C-alpha cells in the first residue's frame, strides 16, 4: 500500500496525523467510518441502518501544521510505522 503523504499539497507544510471524531448514541465518542454504497433508511425512520462491521473502514485525517488544510483517508488499519501508515 502506498504511504500517506507527509507534506501539504497546498503549502508544503508538514502533515500531522489525527482522526475525525463523531458522537454516537448517549454522547459516546466514536471514530467515523467510511462505508461503500448509499445509506439505507432505518425501518423506524429518523436514521440509517448500520452496515455490517466487516464493511466499515475507519477514517484518519492528516492536518497541515502550517495552513490547516485537512485530507481524510479510509484504510483498514492506521498504525504509524516510521513514515508509513498501513
mmCIF file of the C-alpha atoms, coordinates in Angstrom:
data_MODEL
# 
_entry.id   MODEL 
# 
loop_
_atom_site.group_PDB 
_atom_site.id 
_atom_site.type_symbol 
_atom_site.label_atom_id 
_atom_site.label_alt_id 
_atom_site.label_comp_id 
_atom_site.label_asym_id 
_atom_site.label_entity_id 
_atom_site.label_seq_id 
_atom_site.pdbx_PDB_ins_code 
_atom_site.Cartn_x 
_atom_site.Cartn_y 
_atom_site.Cartn_z 
_atom_site.occupancy 
_atom_site.B_iso_or_equiv 
_atom_site.pdbx_formal_charge 
_atom_site.auth_seq_id 
_atom_site.auth_comp_id 
_atom_site.auth_asym_id 
_atom_site.auth_atom_id 
_atom_site.pdbx_PDB_model_num 
ATOM 1  C CA . UNK A 1 1  ? 0.000   0.000  0.000  1.00 0.00 ? 1  UNK A CA 1 
ATOM 2  C CA . UNK A 1 2  ? 1.292   3.439  -0.914 1.00 0.00 ? 2  UNK A CA 1 
ATOM 3  C CA . UNK A 1 3  ? 2.390   5.558  2.083  1.00 0.00 ? 3  UNK A CA 1 
ATOM 4  C CA . UNK A 1 4  ? 0.316   8.591  3.018  1.00 0.00 ? 4  UNK A CA 1 
ATOM 5  C CA . UNK A 1 5  ? 1.760   11.988 2.087  1.00 0.00 ? 5  UNK A CA 1 
ATOM 6  C CA . UNK A 1 6  ? 3.880   13.772 4.679  1.00 0.00 ? 6  UNK A CA 1 
ATOM 7  C CA . UNK A 1 7  ? 3.582   17.284 3.268  1.00 0.00 ? 7  UNK A CA 1 
ATOM 8  C CA . UNK A 1 8  ? 0.633   19.502 2.349  1.00 0.00 ? 8  UNK A CA 1 
ATOM 9  C CA . UNK A 1 9  ? -0.186  19.809 -1.376 1.00 0.00 ? 9  UNK A CA 1 
ATOM 10 C CA . UNK A 1 10 ? -1.404  23.385 -0.774 1.00 0.00 ? 10 UNK A CA 1 
ATOM 11 C CA . UNK A 1 11 ? 1.578   24.960 1.015  1.00 0.00 ? 11 UNK A CA 1 
ATOM 12 C CA . UNK A 1 12 ? 4.173   22.153 1.505  1.00 0.00 ? 12 UNK A CA 1 
ATOM 13 C CA . UNK A 1 13 ? 3.797   22.359 5.313  1.00 0.00 ? 13 UNK A CA 1 
ATOM 14 C CA . UNK A 1 14 ? 4.214   19.254 7.474  1.00 0.00 ? 14 UNK A CA 1 
ATOM 15 C CA . UNK A 1 15 ? 1.169   16.964 7.841  1.00 0.00 ? 15 UNK A CA 1 
ATOM 16 C CA . UNK A 1 16 ? 0.208   15.849 11.357 1.00 0.00 ? 16 UNK A CA 1 
ATOM 17 C CA . UNK A 1 17 ? -1.720  12.564 11.786 1.00 0.00 ? 17 UNK A CA 1 
ATOM 18 C CA . UNK A 1 18 ? -5.045  12.651 13.613 1.00 0.00 ? 18 UNK A CA 1 
ATOM 19 C CA . UNK A 1 19 ? -8.568  11.369 13.206 1.00 0.00 ? 19 UNK A CA 1 
ATOM 20 C CA . UNK A 1 20 ? -12.071 12.745 12.828 1.00 0.00 ? 20 UNK A CA 1 
ATOM 21 C CA . UNK A 1 21 ? -14.269 12.101 15.851 1.00 0.00 ? 21 UNK A CA 1 
ATOM 22 C CA . UNK A 1 22 ? -18.023 11.761 15.982 1.00 0.00 ? 22 UNK A CA 1 
ATOM 23 C CA . UNK A 1 23 ? -20.510 11.249 18.763 1.00 0.00 ? 23 UNK A CA 1 
ATOM 24 C CA . UNK A 1 24 ? -22.846 8.277  18.750 1.00 0.00 ? 24 UNK A CA 1 
ATOM 25 C CA . UNK A 1 25 ? -25.753 7.481  20.976 1.00 0.00 ? 25 UNK A CA 1 
ATOM 26 C CA . UNK A 1 26 ? -25.625 8.738  24.544 1.00 0.00 ? 26 UNK A CA 1 
ATOM 27 C CA . UNK A 1 27 ? -22.707 11.054 23.728 1.00 0.00 ? 27 UNK A CA 1 
ATOM 28 C CA . UNK A 1 28 ? -20.136 8.279  23.241 1.00 0.00 ? 28 UNK A CA 1 
ATOM 29 C CA . UNK A 1 29 ? -17.126 9.366  21.164 1.00 0.00 ? 29 UNK A CA 1 
ATOM 30 C CA . UNK A 1 30 ? -16.531 7.197  18.073 1.00 0.00 ? 30 UNK A CA 1 
ATOM 31 C CA . UNK A 1 31 ? -14.144 7.288  15.116 1.00 0.00 ? 31 UNK A CA 1 
ATOM 32 C CA . UNK A 1 32 ? -16.122 7.836  11.904 1.00 0.00 ? 32 UNK A CA 1 
ATOM 33 C CA . UNK A 1 33 ? -16.019 5.083  9.325  1.00 0.00 ? 33 UNK A CA 1 
ATOM 34 C CA . UNK A 1 34 ? -16.353 5.003  5.561  1.00 0.00 ? 34 UNK A CA 1 
ATOM 35 C CA . UNK A 1 35 ? -18.977 2.672  4.091  1.00 0.00 ? 35 UNK A CA 1 
ATOM 36 C CA . UNK A 1 36 ? -19.398 1.824  0.408  1.00 0.00 ? 36 UNK A CA 1 
ATOM 37 C CA . UNK A 1 37 ? -22.733 2.470  -1.247 1.00 0.00 ? 37 UNK A CA 1 
ATOM 38 C CA . UNK A 1 38 ? -25.649 4.639  -0.233 1.00 0.00 ? 38 UNK A CA 1 
ATOM 39 C CA . UNK A 1 39 ? -27.164 4.857  3.256  1.00 0.00 ? 39 UNK A CA 1 
ATOM 40 C CA . UNK A 1 40 ? -30.325 2.842  3.866  1.00 0.00 ? 40 UNK A CA 1 
ATOM 41 C CA . UNK A 1 41 ? -33.061 4.446  5.956  1.00 0.00 ? 41 UNK A CA 1 
ATOM 42 C CA . UNK A 1 42 ? -33.830 2.640  9.209  1.00 0.00 ? 42 UNK A CA 1 
ATOM 43 C CA . UNK A 1 43 ? -37.239 0.988  9.246  1.00 0.00 ? 43 UNK A CA 1 
ATOM 44 C CA . UNK A 1 44 ? -38.327 3.126  12.221 1.00 0.00 ? 44 UNK A CA 1 
ATOM 45 C CA . UNK A 1 45 ? -37.135 6.285  10.475 1.00 0.00 ? 45 UNK A CA 1 
ATOM 46 C CA . UNK A 1 46 ? -35.024 9.020  11.985 1.00 0.00 ? 46 UNK A CA 1 
ATOM 47 C CA . UNK A 1 47 ? -31.706 7.495  10.969 1.00 0.00 ? 47 UNK A CA 1 
ATOM 48 C CA . UNK A 1 48 ? -29.933 4.943  8.845  1.00 0.00 ? 48 UNK A CA 1 
ATOM 49 C CA . UNK A 1 49 ? -29.197 1.264  9.361  1.00 0.00 ? 49 UNK A CA 1 
ATOM 50 C CA . UNK A 1 50 ? -25.630 0.466  10.360 1.00 0.00 ? 50 UNK A CA 1 
ATOM 51 C CA . UNK A 1 51 ? -23.761 -1.610 7.783  1.00 0.00 ? 51 UNK A CA 1 
ATOM 52 C CA . UNK A 1 52 ? -22.043 -4.806 8.972  1.00 0.00 ? 52 UNK A CA 1 
ATOM 53 C CA . UNK A 1 53 ? -18.753 -4.210 10.822 1.00 0.00 ? 53 UNK A CA 1 
ATOM 54 C CA . UNK A 1 54 ? -16.826 -6.029 8.082  1.00 0.00 ? 54 UNK A CA 1 
ATOM 55 C CA . UNK A 1 55 ? -17.912 -3.343 5.583  1.00 0.00 ? 55 UNK A CA 1 
ATOM 56 C CA . UNK A 1 56 ? -16.784 -0.387 7.716  1.00 0.00 ? 56 UNK A CA 1 
ATOM 57 C CA . UNK A 1 57 ? -13.361 1.190  7.240  1.00 0.00 ? 57 UNK A CA 1 
ATOM 58 C CA . UNK A 1 58 ? -12.082 3.622  9.905  1.00 0.00 ? 58 UNK A CA 1 
ATOM 59 C CA . UNK A 1 59 ? -11.107 7.110  8.789  1.00 0.00 ? 59 UNK A CA 1 
ATOM 60 C CA . UNK A 1 60 ? -7.990  9.053  9.693  1.00 0.00 ? 60 UNK A CA 1 
ATOM 61 C CA . UNK A 1 61 ? -7.051  12.608 8.852  1.00 0.00 ? 61 UNK A CA 1 
ATOM 62 C CA . UNK A 1 62 ? -3.885  14.482 8.022  1.00 0.00 ? 62 UNK A CA 1 
ATOM 63 C CA . UNK A 1 63 ? -3.798  18.167 9.002  1.00 0.00 ? 63 UNK A CA 1 
ATOM 64 C CA . UNK A 1 64 ? -1.232  20.647 7.733  1.00 0.00 ? 64 UNK A CA 1 
ATOM 65 C CA . UNK A 1 65 ? 0.601   22.252 10.657 1.00 0.00 ? 65 UNK A CA 1 
ATOM 66 C CA . UNK A 1 66 ? 1.084   25.435 8.600  1.00 0.00 ? 66 UNK A CA 1 
ATOM 67 C CA . UNK A 1 67 ? -2.178  26.241 6.765  1.00 0.00 ? 67 UNK A CA 1 
ATOM 68 C CA . UNK A 1 68 ? -4.671  23.873 8.447  1.00 0.00 ? 68 UNK A CA 1 
ATOM 69 C CA . UNK A 1 69 ? -5.653  22.003 5.252  1.00 0.00 ? 69 UNK A CA 1 
ATOM 70 C CA . UNK A 1 70 ? -7.100  18.550 6.088  1.00 0.00 ? 70 UNK A CA 1 
ATOM 71 C CA . UNK A 1 71 ? -7.160  15.370 3.971  1.00 0.00 ? 71 UNK A CA 1 
ATOM 72 C CA . UNK A 1 72 ? -9.067  12.280 5.104  1.00 0.00 ? 72 UNK A CA 1 
ATOM 73 C CA . UNK A 1 73 ? -8.279  8.660  4.284  1.00 0.00 ? 73 UNK A CA 1 
ATOM 74 C CA . UNK A 1 74 ? -10.093 5.378  4.866  1.00 0.00 ? 74 UNK A CA 1 
ATOM 75 C CA . UNK A 1 75 ? -7.845  2.361  5.353  1.00 0.00 ? 75 UNK A CA 1 
ATOM 76 C CA . UNK A 1 76 ? -8.415  -0.851 7.326  1.00 0.00 ? 76 UNK A CA 1 
ATOM 77 C CA . UNK A 1 77 ? -5.610  -0.063 9.795  1.00 0.00 ? 77 UNK A CA 1 
ATOM 78 C CA . UNK A 1 78 ? -3.807  3.119  10.759 1.00 0.00 ? 78 UNK A CA 1 
ATOM 79 C CA . UNK A 1 79 ? -0.686  2.476  12.749 1.00 0.00 ? 79 UNK A CA 1 
ATOM 80 C CA . UNK A 1 80 ? 2.386   4.678  12.457 1.00 0.00 ? 80 UNK A CA 1 
ATOM 81 C CA . UNK A 1 81 ? 5.407   2.749  11.214 1.00 0.00 ? 81 UNK A CA 1 
ATOM 82 C CA . UNK A 1 82 ? 8.126   5.296  10.637 1.00 0.00 ? 82 UNK A CA 1 
ATOM 83 C CA . UNK A 1 83 ? 6.995   7.477  7.749  1.00 0.00 ? 83 UNK A CA 1 
ATOM 84 C CA . UNK A 1 84 ? 4.379   4.984  6.556  1.00 0.00 ? 84 UNK A CA 1 
ATOM 85 C CA . UNK A 1 85 ? 0.892   4.076  7.650  1.00 0.00 ? 85 UNK A CA 1 
ATOM 86 C CA . UNK A 1 86 ? -0.802  0.786  6.961  1.00 0.00 ? 86 UNK A CA 1 
# 
